[in-house]
């Protein structure tokens, strides 16, 4: 496998082997702090998140965890979400039924996937992950932009994502999927 030119952002690279990679190939990647994901057999590598990203991720986790019903589980990355043998994503946070997890991963879409945007993954999160999770039937998808601060939430309706909330600053998003939770973007960055 050879590393090729960076794609839209400087910290996200594609590796293109002679044949598409699979979930088994992904298991052989080094444990080096980078995030390894597969989309249609193409390996995407991004750097470890910066502290601000993790502060926002932790705040979202606390909000989701506090409201989580007992039959569901909230987890933060790294947790592999296997959408196909050649497509394995790693959302920053996810919510799924407790019994949906295997010992190794989540074999199928979560009820909710959340991404905290960063310069190196913004396009990937807003385009590729959005479309893959939508096609796989993930019931809800949120993206949080710590720079604004803002949150956009979509819910799956008739097989397509529909925006259900877009809030910035001190505005509050009152969301219901996969369960009721309120999120104020400024609370996530403090």
Residue frames as a rotation matrix with the C-alpha (Angstrom) as fourth column:
UNK 1
0.583 0.812 0.000 0.00
0.812 -0.583 0.000 0.00
0.000 0.000 -1.000 0.00
UNK 2
-0.573 -0.788 0.227 1.29
0.788 -0.605 -0.110 3.43
0.224 0.116 0.968 -0.82
UNK 3
-0.018 0.501 -0.865 0.33
0.600 -0.686 -0.410 6.80
-0.799 -0.527 -0.289 0.55
UNK 4
-0.181 0.012 0.983 -0.97
0.930 -0.322 0.175 9.18
0.318 0.947 0.047 -2.13
UNK 5
-0.763 -0.172 0.623 -1.56
0.155 -0.984 -0.082 12.91
0.628 0.034 0.778 -2.26
UNK 6
-0.808 0.508 -0.298 -3.70
0.259 -0.148 -0.954 14.48
-0.529 -0.848 -0.012 0.44
UNK 7
-0.324 0.789 0.523 -7.36
0.801 -0.066 0.596 15.01
0.504 0.611 -0.610 -0.46
UNK 8
0.435 0.486 0.758 -9.32
0.458 -0.844 0.278 18.19
0.775 0.226 -0.590 0.19
UNK 9
0.899 -0.119 0.422 -7.71
-0.400 -0.615 0.680 18.84
0.178 -0.780 -0.600 3.56
UNK 10
0.155 -0.976 -0.151 -4.05
-0.765 -0.022 -0.643 18.51
0.625 0.216 -0.751 4.54
UNK 11
-0.532 -0.431 0.729 -4.48
-0.833 0.420 -0.359 15.99
-0.152 -0.798 -0.583 7.37
UNK 12
0.370 0.682 0.631 -6.66
-0.404 0.730 -0.552 13.37
-0.836 -0.050 0.546 5.68
UNK 13
-0.511 -0.653 -0.558 -5.05
-0.812 0.156 0.562 10.87
-0.280 0.741 -0.610 3.32
UNK 14
0.746 0.662 -0.074 -6.22
-0.637 0.677 -0.369 8.04
-0.195 0.322 0.926 1.11
UNK 15
-0.510 -0.805 0.303 -4.38
-0.557 0.578 0.597 4.80
-0.655 0.136 -0.743 0.68
UNK 16
0.537 0.684 -0.494 -5.26
-0.815 0.269 -0.513 2.98
-0.218 0.678 0.702 -2.52
UNK 17
-0.307 -0.625 0.718 -4.12
-0.340 0.776 0.530 -0.65
-0.889 -0.082 -0.451 -2.64
UNK 18
-0.933 -0.099 -0.346 -4.37
-0.359 0.305 0.882 -2.87
0.018 0.947 -0.320 -5.71
UNK 19
-0.440 0.835 -0.331 -7.62
0.474 0.529 0.704 -4.36
0.763 0.153 -0.628 -4.38
UNK 20
0.199 0.576 0.793 -10.29
-0.437 -0.672 0.598 -2.84
0.877 -0.465 0.118 -2.13
UNK 21
-0.863 -0.484 0.146 -9.62
-0.306 0.270 -0.913 -3.21
0.403 -0.832 -0.381 1.58
UNK 22
0.099 0.884 -0.456 -12.00
0.154 0.439 0.885 -5.05
0.983 -0.158 -0.093 3.90
UNK 23
0.792 0.295 0.535 -12.86
-0.477 -0.248 0.843 -5.11
0.381 -0.923 -0.056 7.59
UNK 24
0.853 -0.509 -0.116 -10.16
0.507 0.757 0.412 -7.75
-0.122 -0.410 0.904 8.11
UNK 25
0.044 -0.854 0.519 -7.52
0.738 -0.322 -0.593 -5.44
0.674 0.409 0.616 6.60
UNK 26
0.339 0.174 0.925 -8.66
-0.292 -0.915 0.279 -2.68
0.894 -0.365 -0.259 8.91
UNK 27
0.998 0.066 0.004 -7.93
-0.029 0.380 0.925 -4.91
0.060 -0.923 0.381 11.91
UNK 28
0.433 -0.901 0.006 -4.27
0.901 0.433 -0.023 -4.99
0.018 0.015 1.000 10.87
UNK 29
0.420 -0.267 0.868 -3.82
0.141 -0.925 -0.353 -1.22
0.897 0.271 -0.351 11.03
UNK 30
-0.565 -0.739 -0.366 -1.45
0.499 0.047 -0.865 0.04
0.657 -0.672 0.342 13.74
UNK 31
0.582 0.641 -0.501 -2.69
0.788 -0.291 0.543 1.31
0.202 -0.710 -0.675 17.08
UNK 32
-0.437 -0.891 0.122 -1.00
0.879 -0.452 -0.151 4.68
0.190 0.041 0.981 16.61
UNK 33
-0.484 0.300 -0.822 -3.61
0.408 -0.753 -0.516 7.24
-0.774 -0.585 0.242 17.68
UNK 34
-0.872 0.225 -0.435 -4.87
-0.484 -0.537 0.691 7.85
-0.078 0.813 0.577 14.15
UNK 35
0.033 0.945 0.325 -8.40
-0.417 0.309 -0.855 7.13
-0.908 -0.108 0.405 13.03
UNK 36
-0.946 -0.299 -0.123 -8.70
-0.253 0.450 0.856 4.46
-0.201 0.842 -0.501 10.34
UNK 37
0.031 0.991 0.129 -11.96
-0.322 0.132 -0.937 4.16
-0.946 -0.013 0.324 8.43
UNK 38
-0.847 -0.223 0.482 -13.02
0.329 0.491 0.806 2.35
-0.417 0.842 -0.343 5.25
UNK 39
0.113 0.877 -0.466 -15.37
-0.421 -0.383 -0.822 3.65
-0.900 0.289 0.326 2.60
UNK 40
0.911 0.320 -0.261 -15.99
-0.376 0.382 -0.844 1.33
-0.170 0.867 0.468 -0.34
UNK 41
0.785 -0.614 0.076 -12.68
0.619 0.782 -0.070 -0.41
-0.016 0.102 0.995 0.31
UNK 42
0.177 -0.718 0.673 -10.64
0.261 -0.625 -0.736 2.81
0.949 0.306 0.077 0.44
UNK 43
0.097 -0.250 -0.963 -8.72
0.990 0.125 0.067 3.51
0.104 -0.960 0.260 3.64
UNK 44
0.452 0.066 0.890 -9.12
0.060 -0.997 0.044 6.96
0.890 0.034 -0.454 5.15
UNK 45
-0.021 -0.567 -0.823 -6.62
0.961 0.216 -0.172 8.01
0.275 -0.795 0.541 7.79
UNK 46
0.484 0.159 0.861 -7.02
0.012 -0.984 0.175 11.08
0.875 -0.074 -0.478 9.96
UNK 47
-0.573 -0.812 0.113 -4.95
-0.067 -0.090 -0.994 12.33
0.817 -0.577 -0.003 12.88
UNK 48
-0.402 0.376 -0.835 -5.89
0.907 0.289 -0.307 12.02
0.126 -0.880 -0.457 16.53
UNK 49
0.508 0.688 0.518 -8.30
0.592 -0.716 0.370 14.77
0.626 0.118 -0.771 17.56
UNK 50
-0.537 -0.638 0.552 -7.08
0.075 -0.688 -0.722 17.95
0.840 -0.346 0.418 19.21
UNK 51
-0.893 0.139 -0.427 -8.05
0.444 0.131 -0.886 18.73
-0.067 -0.982 -0.179 22.84
UNK 52
-0.703 0.676 -0.220 -10.85
-0.621 -0.735 -0.273 21.16
-0.346 -0.056 0.936 21.85
UNK 53
-0.298 0.558 -0.774 -12.49
-0.619 0.504 0.602 18.42
0.727 0.659 0.195 19.78
UNK 54
-0.542 0.017 -0.840 -12.34
0.419 0.872 -0.252 16.08
0.728 -0.489 -0.481 22.76
UNK 55
-0.954 0.242 -0.175 -13.77
0.028 -0.511 -0.859 18.72
-0.297 -0.825 0.480 25.14
UNK 56
-0.400 0.839 -0.369 -16.80
-0.916 -0.371 0.151 19.13
-0.010 0.399 0.917 22.85
UNK 57
-0.278 0.242 -0.930 -17.11
-0.305 0.895 0.325 15.37
0.911 0.374 -0.175 22.38
UNK 58
-0.839 -0.087 -0.537 -17.07
0.443 0.464 -0.767 14.84
0.316 -0.882 -0.351 26.15
UNK 59
-0.812 0.576 -0.100 -19.76
-0.405 -0.678 -0.614 17.49
-0.421 -0.457 0.783 26.68
UNK 60
-0.177 0.750 -0.637 -22.02
-0.884 0.164 0.438 15.83
0.433 0.641 0.634 24.10
UNK 61
-0.499 -0.074 -0.864 -21.39
0.104 0.984 -0.144 12.45
0.861 -0.161 -0.483 25.71
UNK 62
-0.974 0.109 -0.200 -22.41
0.193 -0.074 -0.978 13.80
-0.121 -0.991 0.051 29.13
UNK 63
-0.508 0.833 -0.219 -25.65
-0.808 -0.549 -0.213 15.26
-0.298 0.068 0.952 27.71
UNK 64
-0.070 0.466 -0.882 -26.52
-0.694 0.613 0.379 12.06
0.717 0.638 0.280 25.85
UNK 65
-0.684 -0.274 -0.676 -25.53
0.202 0.819 -0.536 9.80
0.701 -0.503 -0.505 28.75
UNK 66
-0.950 0.301 0.080 -27.62
-0.194 -0.370 -0.909 11.76
-0.244 -0.879 0.410 31.27
UNK 67
-0.166 0.954 -0.250 -30.78
-0.919 -0.242 -0.313 11.30
-0.359 0.178 0.916 29.17
UNK 68
-0.572 -0.176 -0.801 -30.09
-0.655 0.686 0.317 7.78
0.494 0.706 -0.508 27.87
UNK 69
0.541 0.788 0.292 -32.77
-0.832 0.453 0.319 5.15
0.119 -0.416 0.902 28.56
UNK 70
0.142 -0.552 0.822 -31.50
-0.658 0.567 0.495 1.84
-0.739 -0.611 -0.282 30.01
UNK 71
0.645 0.158 0.747 -32.03
0.297 0.850 -0.436 -0.21
-0.704 0.503 0.502 26.82
UNK 72
0.891 -0.357 0.279 -29.64
0.153 -0.342 -0.927 2.04
0.426 0.869 -0.250 24.89
UNK 73
0.394 -0.846 -0.360 -25.91
0.745 0.064 0.664 2.71
-0.538 -0.530 0.655 25.17
UNK 74
0.972 -0.227 -0.066 -23.89
-0.230 -0.850 -0.473 5.86
0.051 0.475 -0.878 24.38
UNK 75
0.455 -0.882 0.120 -20.29
0.709 0.441 0.550 5.30
-0.539 -0.165 0.826 23.29
UNK 76
0.732 -0.338 -0.592 -17.53
-0.493 -0.862 -0.117 7.55
-0.471 0.377 -0.798 22.03
UNK 77
0.777 -0.485 -0.402 -14.78
-0.241 0.362 -0.901 6.82
0.582 0.796 0.165 19.51
UNK 78
-0.611 -0.127 -0.782 -13.13
-0.782 0.252 0.570 4.58
0.125 0.959 -0.253 18.80
UNK 79
-0.193 0.565 0.802 -15.97
-0.094 0.803 -0.588 2.16
-0.977 -0.189 -0.102 18.05
UNK 80
-0.975 -0.177 -0.134 -16.21
-0.156 0.118 0.981 0.63
-0.158 0.977 -0.142 14.59
UNK 81
0.095 0.995 -0.004 -19.58
-0.419 0.036 -0.907 0.83
-0.903 0.088 0.420 12.85
UNK 82
-0.838 -0.420 0.349 -19.62
0.058 0.568 0.821 -1.84
-0.543 0.708 -0.451 10.15
UNK 83
0.015 0.858 -0.513 -21.97
-0.652 -0.381 -0.656 -0.83
-0.758 0.345 0.553 7.35
UNK 84
0.920 0.125 -0.371 -20.56
-0.367 0.604 -0.708 -3.35
0.136 0.787 0.601 4.81
UNK 85
0.721 -0.692 0.030 -17.48
0.639 0.681 0.357 -5.58
-0.267 -0.238 0.934 4.55
UNK 86
-0.182 -0.824 0.536 -15.71
0.933 -0.317 -0.171 -2.68
0.311 0.469 0.827 2.81
UNK 87
-0.106 0.196 0.975 -17.24
-0.045 -0.980 0.192 0.24
0.993 -0.024 0.113 4.75
UNK 88
0.188 0.040 -0.981 -16.38
0.940 0.283 0.191 0.77
0.285 -0.958 0.016 8.41
UNK 89
0.149 -0.048 0.988 -16.91
0.021 -0.998 -0.052 4.17
0.989 0.028 -0.148 9.99
UNK 90
-0.342 -0.309 -0.887 -15.94
0.897 0.172 -0.406 5.52
0.278 -0.935 0.219 13.39
UNK 91
0.421 0.559 0.714 -18.31
0.295 -0.829 0.475 8.28
0.858 0.011 -0.514 14.55
UNK 92
-0.535 -0.592 0.602 -17.14
-0.340 -0.502 -0.796 10.55
0.773 -0.630 0.067 17.36
UNK 93
-0.728 0.404 0.555 -20.17
-0.500 0.241 -0.832 9.40
-0.470 -0.882 0.026 19.39
UNK 94
-0.600 0.609 -0.518 -22.96
-0.323 0.408 0.854 6.94
0.732 0.680 -0.048 18.80
UNK 95
-0.389 0.595 0.703 -26.12
-0.780 0.194 -0.595 5.62
-0.491 -0.780 0.389 20.41
UNK 96
-0.409 0.286 -0.867 -27.40
-0.548 0.682 0.484 2.10
0.730 0.673 -0.122 19.77
UNK 97
0.751 0.654 0.091 -29.41
-0.521 0.502 0.690 -0.63
0.405 -0.566 0.718 21.48
UNK 98
0.191 -0.697 0.691 -27.30
-0.886 0.181 0.427 -2.42
-0.423 -0.694 -0.583 24.09
UNK 99
0.274 -0.032 0.961 -27.86
0.015 0.999 0.029 -5.78
-0.962 0.006 0.275 22.42
UNK 100
0.987 0.107 -0.121 -26.86
-0.108 -0.112 -0.988 -4.49
-0.119 0.988 -0.099 18.96
UNK 101
0.323 -0.944 -0.075 -23.12
-0.946 -0.320 -0.042 -4.53
0.015 0.084 -0.996 19.75
UNK 102
0.762 -0.281 -0.583 -20.88
0.158 0.954 -0.254 -7.50
0.627 0.102 0.772 19.10
UNK 103
0.658 -0.616 -0.434 -17.72
0.616 0.109 0.780 -8.07
-0.433 -0.780 0.451 21.14
UNK 104
-0.281 -0.884 0.374 -15.79
0.905 -0.115 0.409 -6.31
-0.318 0.453 0.833 18.36
UNK 105
-0.995 -0.054 0.078 -17.98
0.087 -0.853 0.515 -3.54
0.039 0.520 0.853 16.92
UNK 106
-0.176 0.976 -0.129 -21.45
-0.285 -0.176 -0.942 -2.33
-0.942 -0.129 0.309 16.01
UNK 107
-0.857 -0.169 0.486 -22.49
0.348 0.505 0.790 -4.47
-0.379 0.847 -0.374 13.02
UNK 108
-0.036 0.845 0.534 -24.93
0.948 -0.140 0.286 -2.08
0.316 0.516 -0.796 11.40
UNK 109
-0.301 -0.090 0.949 -25.98
0.150 -0.988 -0.046 1.53
0.942 0.128 0.311 11.73
UNK 110
-0.881 0.039 -0.471 -26.44
0.465 -0.098 -0.880 3.19
-0.080 -0.994 0.068 15.10
UNK 111
0.238 0.968 -0.080 -29.62
0.964 -0.246 -0.102 4.98
-0.119 -0.052 -0.992 16.12
UNK 112
0.992 -0.027 -0.125 -27.58
-0.033 -0.999 -0.043 8.20
-0.123 0.046 -0.991 16.34
UNK 113
0.155 -0.978 0.136 -24.14
0.984 0.141 -0.111 9.14
0.089 0.151 0.984 15.02
UNK 114
0.948 0.073 -0.309 -22.50
0.147 -0.964 0.222 12.40
-0.281 -0.256 -0.925 16.09
UNK 115
0.181 -0.916 0.359 -19.49
0.930 0.041 -0.365 14.10
0.319 0.400 0.859 14.53
UNK 116
0.604 -0.188 -0.775 -17.53
0.273 -0.865 0.422 17.02
-0.749 -0.466 -0.471 15.93
UNK 117
0.908 -0.194 0.372 -16.21
0.344 -0.166 -0.924 18.92
0.241 0.967 -0.084 12.94
UNK 118
0.315 -0.874 -0.370 -12.52
0.201 -0.320 0.926 19.64
-0.927 -0.367 0.075 12.58
UNK 119
0.254 -0.223 -0.941 -10.60
-0.785 -0.616 -0.066 21.17
-0.565 0.755 -0.331 9.68
UNK 120
-0.722 -0.677 -0.143 -9.14
-0.635 0.566 0.525 17.81
-0.275 0.470 -0.839 8.63
UNK 121
-0.874 0.393 0.285 -12.47
0.414 0.910 0.015 15.92
-0.253 0.131 -0.959 8.53
UNK 122
-0.477 0.736 -0.480 -15.15
-0.340 -0.658 -0.672 18.56
-0.811 -0.157 0.564 7.87
UNK 123
-0.268 0.376 -0.887 -15.89
-0.962 -0.059 0.266 17.59
0.048 0.925 0.378 4.25
UNK 124
-0.812 -0.090 -0.577 -15.73
-0.141 0.989 0.043 13.90
0.567 0.116 -0.816 5.01
UNK 125
-0.852 0.490 -0.182 -18.17
0.336 0.247 -0.909 14.23
-0.401 -0.836 -0.375 7.92
UNK 126
-0.310 0.764 -0.566 -20.60
-0.418 -0.644 -0.641 16.48
-0.854 0.038 0.519 6.03
UNK 127
0.004 0.287 -0.958 -20.57
-1.000 0.023 0.003 14.57
0.023 0.958 0.287 2.76
UNK 128
-0.467 -0.275 -0.841 -19.29
-0.462 0.886 -0.033 11.00
0.754 0.373 -0.541 2.89
UNK 129
-0.987 0.104 -0.127 -20.32
0.163 0.547 -0.821 9.99
-0.016 -0.831 -0.557 6.41
UNK 130
-0.458 0.867 -0.199 -23.64
-0.624 -0.472 -0.622 11.79
-0.633 -0.161 0.757 6.01
UNK 131
0.035 0.510 -0.860 -24.48
-0.976 0.201 0.079 9.88
0.213 0.837 0.505 2.82
UNK 132
-0.615 -0.323 -0.719 -23.21
-0.244 0.946 -0.215 6.49
0.750 0.044 -0.660 4.03
UNK 133
-0.959 0.283 -0.001 -25.10
0.070 0.236 -0.969 6.68
-0.274 -0.930 -0.246 7.32
UNK 134
-0.257 0.897 -0.360 -28.24
-0.822 -0.399 -0.406 7.88
-0.508 0.192 0.840 5.55
UNK 135
-0.074 0.187 -0.980 -28.07
-0.828 0.535 0.165 5.00
0.555 0.824 0.115 3.05
UNK 136
-0.784 -0.317 -0.534 -27.44
-0.015 0.869 -0.494 2.49
0.621 -0.379 -0.686 5.86
UNK 137
0.168 0.971 -0.172 -30.52
0.316 0.112 0.942 3.65
0.934 -0.213 -0.288 7.79
UNK 138
-0.723 -0.410 -0.555 -28.95
0.670 -0.221 -0.709 5.49
0.168 -0.885 0.435 10.74
UNK 139
0.164 0.982 -0.095 -32.00
0.977 -0.148 0.151 7.15
0.134 -0.117 -0.984 12.32
UNK 140
0.981 0.146 -0.131 -30.30
0.170 -0.966 0.197 10.41
-0.098 -0.216 -0.972 13.32
UNK 141
0.094 -0.972 0.216 -27.09
0.955 0.027 -0.296 12.26
0.282 0.234 0.930 12.48
UNK 142
0.941 0.134 -0.312 -25.69
0.247 -0.901 0.356 15.33
-0.233 -0.412 -0.881 14.23
UNK 143
0.051 -0.956 0.288 -22.70
0.819 -0.125 -0.560 17.51
0.571 0.264 0.777 13.43
UNK 144
0.819 0.085 -0.567 -21.28
0.471 -0.665 0.580 19.99
-0.328 -0.742 -0.585 15.90
UNK 145
0.298 -0.726 0.620 -19.00
0.538 -0.409 -0.737 22.82
0.789 0.553 0.269 14.82
UNK 146
0.281 -0.224 -0.933 -16.94
0.939 -0.139 0.316 24.00
-0.201 -0.965 0.171 17.80
UNK 147
-0.739 -0.651 0.176 -15.71
0.674 -0.712 0.196 27.05
-0.003 0.263 0.965 15.89
UNK 148
-0.352 0.668 0.655 -19.17
0.318 -0.573 0.756 28.60
0.880 0.475 -0.011 15.46
UNK 149
-0.932 -0.076 0.355 -20.39
-0.141 0.977 -0.162 26.99
-0.334 -0.201 -0.921 17.94
UNK 150
-0.153 0.905 -0.398 -23.33
-0.988 -0.145 0.049 25.27
-0.013 0.400 0.916 16.28
UNK 151
-0.691 0.067 0.720 -25.23
-0.050 0.989 -0.140 22.01
-0.721 -0.133 -0.680 15.94
UNK 152
-0.251 0.656 -0.712 -27.14
-0.958 -0.060 0.282 20.66
0.142 0.753 0.643 12.96
UNK 153
-0.620 0.137 0.772 -29.32
-0.251 0.898 -0.361 17.57
-0.743 -0.418 -0.523 13.42
UNK 154
-0.411 0.490 -0.769 -30.97
-0.838 0.128 0.530 15.38
0.358 0.862 0.359 10.80
UNK 155
-0.269 0.386 0.883 -33.46
-0.429 0.772 -0.468 12.54
-0.862 -0.504 -0.042 11.17
UNK 156
-0.994 -0.107 -0.007 -34.17
-0.064 0.538 0.841 9.80
-0.086 0.836 -0.542 8.69
UNK 157
-0.113 0.994 -0.005 -37.62
-0.308 -0.040 -0.950 10.07
-0.945 -0.106 0.311 7.13
UNK 158
0.863 0.501 0.071 -38.70
-0.141 0.374 -0.917 7.90
-0.486 0.781 0.393 4.20
UNK 159
0.621 -0.674 0.401 -35.07
0.763 0.637 -0.111 6.90
-0.180 0.375 0.909 3.58
UNK 160
0.059 -0.603 0.796 -33.63
0.558 -0.641 -0.527 10.42
0.828 0.475 0.298 3.49
UNK 161
-0.488 -0.302 -0.819 -32.22
0.860 -0.326 -0.393 12.80
-0.148 -0.896 0.419 6.08
UNK 162
0.374 0.615 0.695 -34.37
0.513 -0.761 0.398 15.81
0.773 0.207 -0.600 6.94
UNK 163
-0.726 -0.648 0.230 -32.87
0.208 -0.526 -0.824 18.65
0.655 -0.551 0.517 8.94
UNK 164
0.283 0.854 -0.437 -34.72
0.716 0.115 0.688 18.90
0.638 -0.508 -0.579 12.27
UNK 165
0.838 -0.054 -0.543 -32.53
0.389 -0.640 0.663 21.44
-0.384 -0.767 -0.515 14.08
UNK 166
0.050 -0.862 0.504 -29.91
0.764 -0.292 -0.576 24.05
0.644 0.413 0.644 13.32
UNK 167
0.946 0.271 -0.178 -28.82
0.313 -0.621 0.719 26.09
0.085 -0.736 -0.672 16.32
UNK 168
0.002 -0.958 0.287 -25.91
0.454 -0.254 -0.854 28.38
0.891 0.132 0.435 17.13
UNK 169
-0.575 -0.388 0.720 -24.54
-0.323 -0.701 -0.635 29.94
0.752 -0.598 0.278 20.28
UNK 170
-0.890 0.228 0.394 -27.09
-0.391 0.061 -0.918 30.05
-0.234 -0.972 0.035 23.11
UNK 171
0.008 0.910 -0.415 -29.97
-0.949 0.138 0.284 28.62
0.316 0.391 0.864 21.08
UNK 172
-0.447 -0.083 0.891 -31.24
-0.578 0.787 -0.217 25.27
-0.683 -0.612 -0.400 22.33
UNK 173
-0.452 0.300 -0.840 -31.91
-0.661 0.521 0.541 22.25
0.600 0.800 -0.037 20.14
UNK 174
-0.162 0.481 0.861 -34.64
-0.761 0.494 -0.420 20.06
-0.628 -0.724 0.286 21.63
UNK 175
-0.471 -0.173 -0.865 -34.13
-0.786 0.527 0.323 16.72
0.400 0.832 -0.384 19.92
UNK 176
0.319 0.729 0.606 -36.21
-0.886 0.456 -0.083 13.56
-0.337 -0.510 0.791 20.14
UNK 177
0.971 0.011 -0.241 -34.30
-0.124 0.880 -0.459 10.92
0.207 0.475 0.855 18.18
UNK 178
-0.514 0.356 -0.781 -33.26
0.080 0.926 0.369 8.47
0.854 0.127 -0.504 19.50
UNK 179
0.075 0.570 -0.818 -34.60
0.983 0.094 0.155 9.99
0.165 -0.816 -0.554 22.75
UNK 180
0.835 0.351 0.424 -35.32
0.312 -0.936 0.159 13.42
0.453 -0.001 -0.892 24.18
UNK 181
0.037 -0.836 -0.548 -32.27
0.934 -0.166 0.316 15.57
-0.356 -0.523 0.775 24.86
UNK 182
0.976 0.215 0.043 -31.59
0.218 -0.931 -0.292 19.30
-0.023 0.295 -0.955 24.74
UNK 183
0.079 -0.995 0.068 -28.30
0.974 0.091 0.209 20.73
-0.215 0.050 0.975 23.49
UNK 184
0.961 0.058 -0.270 -27.01
0.026 -0.993 -0.119 24.32
-0.275 0.107 -0.955 23.64
UNK 185
0.675 -0.724 0.145 -23.85
0.443 0.239 -0.864 24.74
0.590 0.647 0.482 21.51
UNK 186
0.233 -0.638 0.734 -22.16
-0.550 -0.709 -0.442 27.21
0.802 -0.301 -0.516 23.86
UNK 187
0.679 0.060 0.732 -22.45
-0.697 0.369 0.615 24.65
-0.233 -0.927 0.293 26.69
UNK 188
0.957 -0.263 0.120 -20.37
0.287 0.915 -0.284 22.24
-0.036 0.306 0.951 24.62
UNK 189
0.388 -0.858 0.337 -17.29
0.378 -0.185 -0.907 24.43
0.840 0.480 0.253 24.38
UNK 190
0.454 -0.200 0.868 -16.95
-0.673 -0.716 0.186 25.64
0.584 -0.669 -0.460 27.96
